[in-house]
Amino acid sequence: MKFLVTGTFVPEADHETHMDAERRRVRELKEQGVLEQAFRRADRTGAYLIVDAPSITDVEKAIATLPFVETGIMEADIEEIESLDFIWAS
């Protein structure tokens, strides 16, 4: 199953303090095949993640390990998404 995770920084949060740890954990999730893609919002207020996991519970557990989420400086909303590949298939 695929999920879109929308991460939003809490206003006035100091995310730079945890940036290195966040990068390391994102890299680990990517290497594990959980995190497929990550995008930073152009206005730098958060990020969008595409996650592949068996269930939303698995996504919640994985996202909870991100330092930004662990420390409460980022809130994460998770929603299941589906591919539109069927549009191009004939």
PyMOL Python script that loads the backbone (N, CA, C, O; Angstrom):
from pymol import cmd

cmd.read_pdbstr("""\
ATOM      1  N   MET A   1       0.844  -1.172   0.000  1.00  0.00           N
ATOM      2  CA  MET A   1       0.000   0.000   0.000  1.00  0.00           C
ATOM      3  C   MET A   1       0.891   1.238   0.000  1.00  0.00           C
ATOM      4  O   MET A   1       1.990   1.231   0.554  1.00  0.00           O
ATOM      5  N   LYS A   2       0.402   2.283  -0.623  1.00  0.00           N
ATOM      6  CA  LYS A   2       1.140   3.549  -0.684  1.00  0.00           C
ATOM      7  C   LYS A   2       0.438   4.581   0.189  1.00  0.00           C
ATOM      8  O   LYS A   2      -0.786   4.600   0.318  1.00  0.00           O
ATOM      9  N   PHE A   3       1.262   5.436   0.781  1.00  0.00           N
ATOM     10  CA  PHE A   3       0.747   6.478   1.655  1.00  0.00           C
ATOM     11  C   PHE A   3       1.461   7.788   1.372  1.00  0.00           C
ATOM     12  O   PHE A   3       2.646   7.811   1.042  1.00  0.00           O
ATOM     13  N   LEU A   4       0.718   8.877   1.508  1.00  0.00           N
ATOM     14  CA  LEU A   4       1.286  10.220   1.445  1.00  0.00           C
ATOM     15  C   LEU A   4       1.348  10.739   2.870  1.00  0.00           C
ATOM     16  O   LEU A   4       0.341  10.798   3.575  1.00  0.00           O
ATOM     17  N   VAL A   5       2.545  11.110   3.274  1.00  0.00           N
ATOM     18  CA  VAL A   5       2.737  11.704   4.597  1.00  0.00           C
ATOM     19  C   VAL A   5       3.031  13.186   4.388  1.00  0.00           C
ATOM     20  O   VAL A   5       3.986  13.556   3.705  1.00  0.00           O
ATOM     21  N   THR A   6       2.201  14.013   4.982  1.00  0.00           N
ATOM     22  CA  THR A   6       2.403  15.458   4.916  1.00  0.00           C
ATOM     23  C   THR A   6       2.947  15.907   6.257  1.00  0.00           C
ATOM     24  O   THR A   6       2.250  15.873   7.271  1.00  0.00           O
ATOM     25  N   GLY A   7       4.199  16.326   6.248  1.00  0.00           N
ATOM     26  CA  GLY A   7       4.843  16.802   7.476  1.00  0.00           C
ATOM     27  C   GLY A   7       4.828  18.316   7.515  1.00  0.00           C
ATOM     28  O   GLY A   7       5.181  18.972   6.535  1.00  0.00           O
ATOM     29  N   THR A   8       4.420  18.871   8.644  1.00  0.00           N
ATOM     30  CA  THR A   8       4.345  20.324   8.806  1.00  0.00           C
ATOM     31  C   THR A   8       5.079  20.724  10.082  1.00  0.00           C
ATOM     32  O   THR A   8       4.782  20.219  11.165  1.00  0.00           O
ATOM     33  N   PHE A   9       6.032  21.627   9.942  1.00  0.00           N
ATOM     34  CA  PHE A   9       6.744  22.117  11.116  1.00  0.00           C
ATOM     35  C   PHE A   9       5.821  22.916  12.020  1.00  0.00           C
ATOM     36  O   PHE A   9       4.989  23.693  11.551  1.00  0.00           O
ATOM     37  N   VAL A  10       5.976  22.717  13.300  1.00  0.00           N
ATOM     38  CA  VAL A  10       5.280  23.531  14.282  1.00  0.00           C
ATOM     39  C   VAL A  10       5.891  24.932  14.188  1.00  0.00           C
ATOM     40  O   VAL A  10       7.115  25.059  14.142  1.00  0.00           O
ATOM     41  N   PRO A  11       5.067  25.990  14.157  1.00  0.00           N
ATOM     42  CA  PRO A  11       5.619  27.347  14.045  1.00  0.00           C
ATOM     43  C   PRO A  11       6.668  27.626  15.126  1.00  0.00           C
ATOM     44  O   PRO A  11       6.520  27.233  16.283  1.00  0.00           O
ATOM     45  N   GLU A  12       7.699  28.299  14.719  1.00  0.00           N
ATOM     46  CA  GLU A  12       8.797  28.701  15.603  1.00  0.00           C
ATOM     47  C   GLU A  12       9.654  27.534  16.081  1.00  0.00           C
ATOM     48  O   GLU A  12      10.481  27.717  16.974  1.00  0.00           O
ATOM     49  N   ALA A  13       9.483  26.351  15.519  1.00  0.00           N
ATOM     50  CA  ALA A  13      10.283  25.197  15.933  1.00  0.00           C
ATOM     51  C   ALA A  13      11.705  25.313  15.389  1.00  0.00           C
ATOM     52  O   ALA A  13      11.921  25.779  14.270  1.00  0.00           O
ATOM     53  N   ASP A  14      12.663  24.885  16.194  1.00  0.00           N
ATOM     54  CA  ASP A  14      14.069  24.889  15.787  1.00  0.00           C
ATOM     55  C   ASP A  14      14.420  23.526  15.205  1.00  0.00           C
ATOM     56  O   ASP A  14      14.896  22.643  15.918  1.00  0.00           O
ATOM     57  N   HIS A  15      14.185  23.360  13.919  1.00  0.00           N
ATOM     58  CA  HIS A  15      14.442  22.064  13.299  1.00  0.00           C
ATOM     59  C   HIS A  15      15.900  21.848  12.931  1.00  0.00           C
ATOM     60  O   HIS A  15      16.312  20.707  12.723  1.00  0.00           O
ATOM     61  N   GLU A  16      16.685  22.896  12.847  1.00  0.00           N
ATOM     62  CA  GLU A  16      18.102  22.764  12.477  1.00  0.00           C
ATOM     63  C   GLU A  16      18.872  21.910  13.482  1.00  0.00           C
ATOM     64  O   GLU A  16      19.809  21.207  13.104  1.00  0.00           O
ATOM     65  N   THR A  17      18.490  21.962  14.747  1.00  0.00           N
ATOM     66  CA  THR A  17      19.164  21.195  15.798  1.00  0.00           C
ATOM     67  C   THR A  17      19.098  19.700  15.517  1.00  0.00           C
ATOM     68  O   THR A  17      20.023  18.965  15.865  1.00  0.00           O
ATOM     69  N   HIS A  18      18.030  19.248  14.900  1.00  0.00           N
ATOM     70  CA  HIS A  18      17.810  17.815  14.672  1.00  0.00           C
ATOM     71  C   HIS A  18      17.994  17.396  13.214  1.00  0.00           C
ATOM     72  O   HIS A  18      17.692  16.260  12.850  1.00  0.00           O
ATOM     73  N   MET A  19      18.486  18.308  12.386  1.00  0.00           N
ATOM     74  CA  MET A  19      18.573  18.052  10.950  1.00  0.00           C
ATOM     75  C   MET A  19      19.455  16.845  10.609  1.00  0.00           C
ATOM     76  O   MET A  19      19.060  16.019   9.787  1.00  0.00           O
ATOM     77  N   ASP A  20      20.624  16.725  11.214  1.00  0.00           N
ATOM     78  CA  ASP A  20      21.510  15.604  10.891  1.00  0.00           C
ATOM     79  C   ASP A  20      20.883  14.268  11.262  1.00  0.00           C
ATOM     80  O   ASP A  20      20.955  13.310  10.493  1.00  0.00           O
ATOM     81  N   ALA A  21      20.271  14.202  12.434  1.00  0.00           N
ATOM     82  CA  ALA A  21      19.609  12.969  12.865  1.00  0.00           C
ATOM     83  C   ALA A  21      18.435  12.642  11.947  1.00  0.00           C
ATOM     84  O   ALA A  21      18.199  11.476  11.631  1.00  0.00           O
ATOM     85  N   GLU A  22      17.709  13.655  11.521  1.00  0.00           N
ATOM     86  CA  GLU A  22      16.573  13.450  10.613  1.00  0.00           C
ATOM     87  C   GLU A  22      17.054  12.886   9.284  1.00  0.00           C
ATOM     88  O   GLU A  22      16.459  11.948   8.752  1.00  0.00           O
ATOM     89  N   ARG A  23      18.122  13.452   8.751  1.00  0.00           N
ATOM     90  CA  ARG A  23      18.670  12.966   7.477  1.00  0.00           C
ATOM     91  C   ARG A  23      19.100  11.506   7.584  1.00  0.00           C
ATOM     92  O   ARG A  23      18.842  10.706   6.684  1.00  0.00           O
ATOM     93  N   ARG A  24      19.757  11.167   8.691  1.00  0.00           N
ATOM     94  CA  ARG A  24      20.185   9.779   8.890  1.00  0.00           C
ATOM     95  C   ARG A  24      18.993   8.824   8.909  1.00  0.00           C
ATOM     96  O   ARG A  24      19.016   7.774   8.267  1.00  0.00           O
ATOM     97  N   ARG A  25      17.958   9.198   9.648  1.00  0.00           N
ATOM     98  CA  ARG A  25      16.799   8.313   9.762  1.00  0.00           C
ATOM     99  C   ARG A  25      16.039   8.209   8.440  1.00  0.00           C
ATOM    100  O   ARG A  25      15.558   7.132   8.087  1.00  0.00           O
ATOM    101  N   VAL A  26      15.928   9.306   7.715  1.00  0.00           N
ATOM    102  CA  VAL A  26      15.290   9.279   6.394  1.00  0.00           C
ATOM    103  C   VAL A  26      16.068   8.338   5.474  1.00  0.00           C
ATOM    104  O   VAL A  26      15.473   7.546   4.743  1.00  0.00           O
ATOM    105  N   ARG A  27      17.390   8.426   5.512  1.00  0.00           N
ATOM    106  CA  ARG A  27      18.228   7.558   4.694  1.00  0.00           C
ATOM    107  C   ARG A  27      17.998   6.084   5.060  1.00  0.00           C
ATOM    108  O   ARG A  27      17.914   5.236   4.173  1.00  0.00           O
ATOM    109  N   GLU A  28      17.897   5.778   6.352  1.00  0.00           N
ATOM    110  CA  GLU A  28      17.643   4.407   6.796  1.00  0.00           C
ATOM    111  C   GLU A  28      16.296   3.898   6.288  1.00  0.00           C
ATOM    112  O   GLU A  28      16.197   2.771   5.802  1.00  0.00           O
ATOM    113  N   LEU A  29      15.271   4.722   6.402  1.00  0.00           N
ATOM    114  CA  LEU A  29      13.953   4.310   5.926  1.00  0.00           C
ATOM    115  C   LEU A  29      13.950   4.083   4.418  1.00  0.00           C
ATOM    116  O   LEU A  29      13.250   3.204   3.916  1.00  0.00           O
ATOM    117  N   LYS A  30      14.733   4.879   3.705  1.00  0.00           N
ATOM    118  CA  LYS A  30      14.852   4.695   2.256  1.00  0.00           C
ATOM    119  C   LYS A  30      15.562   3.376   1.947  1.00  0.00           C
ATOM    120  O   LYS A  30      15.132   2.625   1.071  1.00  0.00           O
ATOM    121  N   GLU A  31      16.639   3.101   2.663  1.00  0.00           N
ATOM    122  CA  GLU A  31      17.393   1.864   2.460  1.00  0.00           C
ATOM    123  C   GLU A  31      16.547   0.631   2.796  1.00  0.00           C
ATOM    124  O   GLU A  31      16.732  -0.428   2.195  1.00  0.00           O
ATOM    125  N   GLN A  32      15.637   0.759   3.735  1.00  0.00           N
ATOM    126  CA  GLN A  32      14.751  -0.339   4.132  1.00  0.00           C
ATOM    127  C   GLN A  32      13.593  -0.527   3.142  1.00  0.00           C
ATOM    128  O   GLN A  32      12.848  -1.502   3.236  1.00  0.00           O
ATOM    129  N   GLY A  33      13.446   0.399   2.205  1.00  0.00           N
ATOM    130  CA  GLY A  33      12.374   0.307   1.225  1.00  0.00           C
ATOM    131  C   GLY A  33      11.034   0.836   1.707  1.00  0.00           C
ATOM    132  O   GLY A  33      10.026   0.701   1.015  1.00  0.00           O
ATOM    133  N   VAL A  34      11.018   1.435   2.887  1.00  0.00           N
ATOM    134  CA  VAL A  34       9.781   2.004   3.439  1.00  0.00           C
ATOM    135  C   VAL A  34       9.495   3.349   2.788  1.00  0.00           C
ATOM    136  O   VAL A  34       8.377   3.606   2.342  1.00  0.00           O
ATOM    137  N   LEU A  35      10.488   4.188   2.736  1.00  0.00           N
ATOM    138  CA  LEU A  35      10.352   5.525   2.161  1.00  0.00           C
ATOM    139  C   LEU A  35      10.757   5.476   0.693  1.00  0.00           C
ATOM    140  O   LEU A  35      11.899   5.154   0.366  1.00  0.00           O
ATOM    141  N   GLU A  36       9.818   5.797  -0.184  1.00  0.00           N
ATOM    142  CA  GLU A  36      10.105   5.775  -1.616  1.00  0.00           C
ATOM    143  C   GLU A  36      10.621   7.116  -2.118  1.00  0.00           C
ATOM    144  O   GLU A  36      11.597   7.176  -2.866  1.00  0.00           O
ATOM    145  N   GLN A  37       9.963   8.186  -1.701  1.00  0.00           N
ATOM    146  CA  GLN A  37      10.357   9.519  -2.151  1.00  0.00           C
ATOM    147  C   GLN A  37      10.123  10.524  -1.036  1.00  0.00           C
ATOM    148  O   GLN A  37       9.241  10.358  -0.194  1.00  0.00           O
ATOM    149  N   ALA A  38      10.936  11.567  -1.055  1.00  0.00           N
ATOM    150  CA  ALA A  38      10.779  12.643  -0.077  1.00  0.00           C
ATOM    151  C   ALA A  38      10.954  13.977  -0.799  1.00  0.00           C
ATOM    152  O   ALA A  38      11.853  14.146  -1.622  1.00  0.00           O
ATOM    153  N   PHE A  39      10.084  14.903  -0.473  1.00  0.00           N
ATOM    154  CA  PHE A  39      10.116  16.231  -1.073  1.00  0.00           C
ATOM    155  C   PHE A  39      10.018  17.281   0.019  1.00  0.00           C
ATOM    156  O   PHE A  39       9.191  17.166   0.924  1.00  0.00           O
ATOM    157  N   ARG A  40      10.853  18.298  -0.063  1.00  0.00           N
ATOM    158  CA  ARG A  40      10.731  19.425   0.858  1.00  0.00           C
ATOM    159  C   ARG A  40       9.780  20.432   0.229  1.00  0.00           C
ATOM    160  O   ARG A  40       9.832  20.683  -0.975  1.00  0.00           O
ATOM    161  N   ARG A  41       8.920  21.000   1.046  1.00  0.00           N
ATOM    162  CA  ARG A  41       8.041  22.048   0.538  1.00  0.00           C
ATOM    163  C   ARG A  41       8.893  23.248   0.133  1.00  0.00           C
ATOM    164  O   ARG A  41       9.863  23.586   0.812  1.00  0.00           O
ATOM    165  N   ALA A  42       8.532  23.877  -0.957  1.00  0.00           N
ATOM    166  CA  ALA A  42       9.308  25.007  -1.469  1.00  0.00           C
ATOM    167  C   ALA A  42       9.391  26.144  -0.454  1.00  0.00           C
ATOM    168  O   ALA A  42      10.383  26.871  -0.419  1.00  0.00           O
ATOM    169  N   ASP A  43       8.359  26.302   0.370  1.00  0.00           N
ATOM    170  CA  ASP A  43       8.385  27.368   1.378  1.00  0.00           C
ATOM    171  C   ASP A  43       9.082  26.928   2.668  1.00  0.00           C
ATOM    172  O   ASP A  43       9.130  27.680   3.641  1.00  0.00           O
ATOM    173  N   ARG A  44       9.619  25.706   2.667  1.00  0.00           N
ATOM    174  CA  ARG A  44      10.395  25.136   3.778  1.00  0.00           C
ATOM    175  C   ARG A  44       9.603  24.996   5.075  1.00  0.00           C
ATOM    176  O   ARG A  44      10.173  25.071   6.164  1.00  0.00           O
ATOM    177  N   THR A  45       8.307  24.795   4.963  1.00  0.00           N
ATOM    178  CA  THR A  45       7.475  24.628   6.154  1.00  0.00           C
ATOM    179  C   THR A  45       7.230  23.153   6.490  1.00  0.00           C
ATOM    180  O   THR A  45       6.503  22.835   7.431  1.00  0.00           O
ATOM    181  N   GLY A  46       7.839  22.270   5.718  1.00  0.00           N
ATOM    182  CA  GLY A  46       7.643  20.854   5.980  1.00  0.00           C
ATOM    183  C   GLY A  46       8.058  20.007   4.797  1.00  0.00           C
ATOM    184  O   GLY A  46       8.894  20.407   3.988  1.00  0.00           O
ATOM    185  N   ALA A  47       7.454  18.816   4.708  1.00  0.00           N
ATOM    186  CA  ALA A  47       7.842  17.871   3.666  1.00  0.00           C
ATOM    187  C   ALA A  47       6.673  16.977   3.281  1.00  0.00           C
ATOM    188  O   ALA A  47       5.680  16.861   4.000  1.00  0.00           O
ATOM    189  N   TYR A  48       6.830  16.344   2.111  1.00  0.00           N
ATOM    190  CA  TYR A  48       5.899  15.329   1.648  1.00  0.00           C
ATOM    191  C   TYR A  48       6.699  14.047   1.452  1.00  0.00           C
ATOM    192  O   TYR A  48       7.771  14.067   0.848  1.00  0.00           O
ATOM    193  N   LEU A  49       6.183  12.940   1.958  1.00  0.00           N
ATOM    194  CA  LEU A  49       6.845  11.656   1.825  1.00  0.00           C
ATOM    195  C   LEU A  49       5.898  10.661   1.163  1.00  0.00           C
ATOM    196  O   LEU A  49       4.705  10.631   1.462  1.00  0.00           O
ATOM    197  N   ILE A  50       6.439   9.857   0.268  1.00  0.00           N
ATOM    198  CA  ILE A  50       5.691   8.738  -0.299  1.00  0.00           C
ATOM    199  C   ILE A  50       6.250   7.488   0.368  1.00  0.00           C
ATOM    200  O   ILE A  50       7.442   7.197   0.275  1.00  0.00           O
ATOM    201  N   VAL A  51       5.362   6.753   1.045  1.00  0.00           N
ATOM    202  CA  VAL A  51       5.760   5.609   1.847  1.00  0.00           C
ATOM    203  C   VAL A  51       5.063   4.353   1.339  1.00  0.00           C
ATOM    204  O   VAL A  51       3.899   4.392   0.941  1.00  0.00           O
ATOM    205  N   ASP A  52       5.789   3.243   1.359  1.00  0.00           N
ATOM    206  CA  ASP A  52       5.233   1.949   0.981  1.00  0.00           C
ATOM    207  C   ASP A  52       5.249   1.066   2.221  1.00  0.00           C
ATOM    208  O   ASP A  52       6.311   0.791   2.780  1.00  0.00           O
ATOM    209  N   ALA A  53       4.074   0.624   2.649  1.00  0.00           N
ATOM    210  CA  ALA A  53       3.971  -0.191   3.862  1.00  0.00           C
ATOM    211  C   ALA A  53       2.707  -1.037   3.804  1.00  0.00           C
ATOM    212  O   ALA A  53       1.767  -0.701   3.084  1.00  0.00           O
ATOM    213  N   PRO A  54       2.679  -2.139   4.563  1.00  0.00           N
ATOM    214  CA  PRO A  54       1.505  -3.011   4.560  1.00  0.00           C
ATOM    215  C   PRO A  54       0.246  -2.374   5.148  1.00  0.00           C
ATOM    216  O   PRO A  54      -0.867  -2.741   4.772  1.00  0.00           O
ATOM    217  N   SER A  55       0.417  -1.418   6.071  1.00  0.00           N
ATOM    218  CA  SER A  55      -0.748  -0.818   6.726  1.00  0.00           C
ATOM    219  C   SER A  55      -0.419   0.579   7.228  1.00  0.00           C
ATOM    220  O   SER A  55       0.746   0.963   7.326  1.00  0.00           O
ATOM    221  N   ILE A  56      -1.460   1.325   7.542  1.00  0.00           N
ATOM    222  CA  ILE A  56      -1.260   2.662   8.099  1.00  0.00           C
ATOM    223  C   ILE A  56      -0.575   2.580   9.462  1.00  0.00           C
ATOM    224  O   ILE A  56       0.160   3.492   9.840  1.00  0.00           O
ATOM    225  N   THR A  57      -0.806   1.508  10.191  1.00  0.00           N
ATOM    226  CA  THR A  57      -0.144   1.319  11.491  1.00  0.00           C
ATOM    227  C   THR A  57       1.368   1.223  11.306  1.00  0.00           C
ATOM    228  O   THR A  57       2.134   1.777  12.096  1.00  0.00           O
ATOM    229  N   ASP A  58       1.793   0.516  10.256  1.00  0.00           N
ATOM    230  CA  ASP A  58       3.225   0.417   9.971  1.00  0.00           C
ATOM    231  C   ASP A  58       3.819   1.775   9.606  1.00  0.00           C
ATOM    232  O   ASP A  58       4.945   2.092   9.990  1.00  0.00           O
ATOM    233  N   VAL A  59       3.061   2.564   8.868  1.00  0.00           N
ATOM    234  CA  VAL A  59       3.518   3.908   8.508  1.00  0.00           C
ATOM    235  C   VAL A  59       3.640   4.768   9.766  1.00  0.00           C
ATOM    236  O   VAL A  59       4.639   5.461   9.958  1.00  0.00           O
ATOM    237  N   GLU A  60       2.631   4.718  10.607  1.00  0.00           N
ATOM    238  CA  GLU A  60       2.652   5.495  11.853  1.00  0.00           C
ATOM    239  C   GLU A  60       3.874   5.141  12.692  1.00  0.00           C
ATOM    240  O   GLU A  60       4.525   6.024  13.251  1.00  0.00           O
ATOM    241  N   LYS A  61       4.182   3.855  12.780  1.00  0.00           N
ATOM    242  CA  LYS A  61       5.353   3.418  13.553  1.00  0.00           C
ATOM    243  C   LYS A  61       6.646   3.941  12.945  1.00  0.00           C
ATOM    244  O   LYS A  61       7.531   4.406  13.663  1.00  0.00           O
ATOM    245  N   ALA A  62       6.757   3.868  11.620  1.00  0.00           N
ATOM    246  CA  ALA A  62       7.968   4.341  10.944  1.00  0.00           C
ATOM    247  C   ALA A  62       8.131   5.853  11.082  1.00  0.00           C
ATOM    248  O   ALA A  62       9.222   6.339  11.379  1.00  0.00           O
ATOM    249  N   ILE A  63       7.057   6.587  10.868  1.00  0.00           N
ATOM    250  CA  ILE A  63       7.115   8.053  10.935  1.00  0.00           C
ATOM    251  C   ILE A  63       7.415   8.513  12.360  1.00  0.00           C
ATOM    252  O   ILE A  63       8.077   9.531  12.559  1.00  0.00           O
ATOM    253  N   ALA A  64       6.937   7.778  13.334  1.00  0.00           N
ATOM    254  CA  ALA A  64       7.184   8.127  14.738  1.00  0.00           C
ATOM    255  C   ALA A  64       8.668   8.060  15.095  1.00  0.00           C
ATOM    256  O   ALA A  64       9.089   8.630  16.101  1.00  0.00           O
ATOM    257  N   THR A  65       9.470   7.361  14.268  1.00  0.00           N
ATOM    258  CA  THR A  65      10.906   7.255  14.546  1.00  0.00           C
ATOM    259  C   THR A  65      11.715   8.418  13.975  1.00  0.00           C
ATOM    260  O   THR A  65      12.915   8.523  14.227  1.00  0.00           O
ATOM    261  N   LEU A  66      11.069   9.281  13.216  1.00  0.00           N
ATOM    262  CA  LEU A  66      11.776  10.450  12.677  1.00  0.00           C
ATOM    263  C   LEU A  66      12.025  11.451  13.799  1.00  0.00           C
ATOM    264  O   LEU A  66      11.097  11.789  14.534  1.00  0.00           O
ATOM    265  N   PRO A  67      13.250  11.928  13.944  1.00  0.00           N
ATOM    266  CA  PRO A  67      13.554  12.868  15.024  1.00  0.00           C
ATOM    267  C   PRO A  67      12.655  14.103  15.059  1.00  0.00           C
ATOM    268  O   PRO A  67      12.305  14.575  16.140  1.00  0.00           O
ATOM    269  N   PHE A  68      12.277  14.631  13.902  1.00  0.00           N
ATOM    270  CA  PHE A  68      11.393  15.797  13.892  1.00  0.00           C
ATOM    271  C   PHE A  68      10.047  15.474  14.540  1.00  0.00           C
ATOM    272  O   PHE A  68       9.473  16.299  15.250  1.00  0.00           O
ATOM    273  N   VAL A  69       9.560  14.273  14.286  1.00  0.00           N
ATOM    274  CA  VAL A  69       8.277  13.852  14.859  1.00  0.00           C
ATOM    275  C   VAL A  69       8.458  13.486  16.329  1.00  0.00           C
ATOM    276  O   VAL A  69       7.642  13.860  17.173  1.00  0.00           O
ATOM    277  N   GLU A  70       9.529  12.754  16.632  1.00  0.00           N
ATOM    278  CA  GLU A  70       9.804  12.346  18.016  1.00  0.00           C
ATOM    279  C   GLU A  70       9.878  13.530  18.968  1.00  0.00           C
ATOM    280  O   GLU A  70       9.393  13.465  20.097  1.00  0.00           O
ATOM    281  N   THR A  71      10.492  14.615  18.497  1.00  0.00           N
ATOM    282  CA  THR A  71      10.681  15.785  19.359  1.00  0.00           C
ATOM    283  C   THR A  71       9.497  16.745  19.336  1.00  0.00           C
ATOM    284  O   THR A  71       9.475  17.725  20.081  1.00  0.00           O
ATOM    285  N   GLY A  72       8.507  16.464  18.478  1.00  0.00           N
ATOM    286  CA  GLY A  72       7.317  17.295  18.438  1.00  0.00           C
ATOM    287  C   GLY A  72       7.442  18.576  17.644  1.00  0.00           C
ATOM    288  O   GLY A  72       6.588  19.456  17.751  1.00  0.00           O
ATOM    289  N   ILE A  73       8.500  18.698  16.843  1.00  0.00           N
ATOM    290  CA  ILE A  73       8.637  19.920  16.051  1.00  0.00           C
ATOM    291  C   ILE A  73       7.981  19.792  14.671  1.00  0.00           C
ATOM    292  O   ILE A  73       7.890  20.763  13.920  1.00  0.00           O
ATOM    293  N   MET A  74       7.529  18.574  14.357  1.00  0.00           N
ATOM    294  CA  MET A  74       6.806  18.362  13.106  1.00  0.00           C
ATOM    295  C   MET A  74       5.590  17.480  13.371  1.00  0.00           C
ATOM    296  O   MET A  74       5.661  16.483  14.090  1.00  0.00           O
ATOM    297  N   GLU A  75       4.486  17.876  12.775  1.00  0.00           N
ATOM    298  CA  GLU A  75       3.270  17.069  12.824  1.00  0.00           C
ATOM    299  C   GLU A  75       3.148  16.345  11.492  1.00  0.00           C
ATOM    300  O   GLU A  75       3.484  16.896  10.443  1.00  0.00           O
ATOM    301  N   ALA A  76       2.666  15.107  11.538  1.00  0.00           N
ATOM    302  CA  ALA A  76       2.551  14.314  10.316  1.00  0.00           C
ATOM    303  C   ALA A  76       1.127  13.819  10.123  1.00  0.00           C
ATOM    304  O   ALA A  76       0.533  13.213  11.015  1.00  0.00           O
ATOM    305  N   ASP A  77       0.596  14.088   8.943  1.00  0.00           N
ATOM    306  CA  ASP A  77      -0.711  13.569   8.545  1.00  0.00           C
ATOM    307  C   ASP A  77      -0.467  12.476   7.516  1.00  0.00           C
ATOM    308  O   ASP A  77       0.342  12.639   6.603  1.00  0.00           O
ATOM    309  N   ILE A  78      -1.171  11.363   7.670  1.00  0.00           N
ATOM    310  CA  ILE A  78      -0.960  10.208   6.799  1.00  0.00           C
ATOM    311  C   ILE A  78      -2.270   9.864   6.109  1.00  0.00           C
ATOM    312  O   ILE A  78      -3.325   9.792   6.740  1.00  0.00           O
ATOM    313  N   GLU A  79      -2.179   9.650   4.785  1.00  0.00           N
ATOM    314  CA  GLU A  79      -3.362   9.193   4.067  1.00  0.00           C
ATOM    315  C   GLU A  79      -2.950   8.185   3.001  1.00  0.00           C
ATOM    316  O   GLU A  79      -1.906   8.319   2.363  1.00  0.00           O
ATOM    317  N   GLU A  80      -3.788   7.183   2.826  1.00  0.00           N
ATOM    318  CA  GLU A  80      -3.532   6.173   1.806  1.00  0.00           C
ATOM    319  C   GLU A  80      -3.794   6.780   0.434  1.00  0.00           C
ATOM    320  O   GLU A  80      -4.743   7.543   0.248  1.00  0.00           O
ATOM    321  N   ILE A  81      -2.944   6.432  -0.519  1.00  0.00           N
ATOM    322  CA  ILE A  81      -3.105   6.911  -1.889  1.00  0.00           C
ATOM    323  C   ILE A  81      -3.076   5.716  -2.841  1.00  0.00           C
ATOM    324  O   ILE A  81      -2.585   4.642  -2.494  1.00  0.00           O
ATOM    325  N   GLU A  82      -3.604   5.921  -4.033  1.00  0.00           N
ATOM    326  CA  GLU A  82      -3.624   4.878  -5.057  1.00  0.00           C
ATOM    327  C   GLU A  82      -3.032   5.417  -6.344  1.00  0.00           C
ATOM    328  O   GLU A  82      -3.156   6.602  -6.655  1.00  0.00           O
ATOM    329  N   SER A  83      -2.390   4.534  -7.086  1.00  0.00           N
ATOM    330  CA  SER A  83      -1.798   4.890  -8.360  1.00  0.00           C
ATOM    331  C   SER A  83      -2.884   5.161  -9.399  1.00  0.00           C
ATOM    332  O   SER A  83      -3.972   4.589  -9.343  1.00  0.00           O
ATOM    333  N   LEU A  84      -2.576   6.023 -10.323  1.00  0.00           N
ATOM    334  CA  LEU A  84      -3.457   6.281 -11.460  1.00  0.00           C
ATOM    335  C   LEU A  84      -2.953   5.557 -12.703  1.00  0.00           C
ATOM    336  O   LEU A  84      -3.335   5.905 -13.820  1.00  0.00           O
ATOM    337  N   ASP A  85      -2.105   4.561 -12.521  1.00  0.00           N
ATOM    338  CA  ASP A  85      -1.551   3.819 -13.662  1.00  0.00           C
ATOM    339  C   ASP A  85      -2.631   3.255 -14.564  1.00  0.00           C
ATOM    340  O   ASP A  85      -2.404   3.094 -15.763  1.00  0.00           O
ATOM    341  N   PHE A  86      -3.794   2.954 -14.020  1.00  0.00           N
ATOM    342  CA  PHE A  86      -4.867   2.378 -14.837  1.00  0.00           C
ATOM    343  C   PHE A  86      -5.291   3.303 -15.964  1.00  0.00           C
ATOM    344  O   PHE A  86      -5.829   2.847 -16.972  1.00  0.00           O
ATOM    345  N   ILE A  87      -5.054   4.593 -15.802  1.00  0.00           N
ATOM    346  CA  ILE A  87      -5.435   5.565 -16.840  1.00  0.00           C
ATOM    347  C   ILE A  87      -4.641   5.324 -18.124  1.00  0.00           C
ATOM    348  O   ILE A  87      -5.169   5.475 -19.226  1.00  0.00           O
ATOM    349  N   TRP A  88      -3.385   4.953 -17.975  1.00  0.00           N
ATOM    350  CA  TRP A  88      -2.519   4.769 -19.140  1.00  0.00           C
ATOM    351  C   TRP A  88      -2.530   3.332 -19.658  1.00  0.00           C
ATOM    352  O   TRP A  88      -2.044   3.068 -20.757  1.00  0.00           O
ATOM    353  N   ALA A  89      -3.068   2.423 -18.894  1.00  0.00           N
ATOM    354  CA  ALA A  89      -3.109   1.022 -19.318  1.00  0.00           C
ATOM    355  C   ALA A  89      -4.272   0.809 -20.289  1.00  0.00           C
ATOM    356  O   ALA A  89      -5.354   1.367 -20.105  1.00  0.00           O
ATOM    357  N   SER A  90      -4.047   0.028 -21.285  1.00  0.00           N
ATOM    358  CA  SER A  90      -5.124  -0.259 -22.249  1.00  0.00           C
ATOM    359  C   SER A  90      -5.288  -1.744 -22.404  1.00  0.00           C
ATOM    360  O   SER A  90      -6.141  -2.195 -23.169  1.00  0.00           O
TER     361      SER A  90
END
""", "prot")
cmd.dss("prot")
cmd.show_as("cartoon", "prot")
cmd.util.cbc("prot")
cmd.orient("prot")
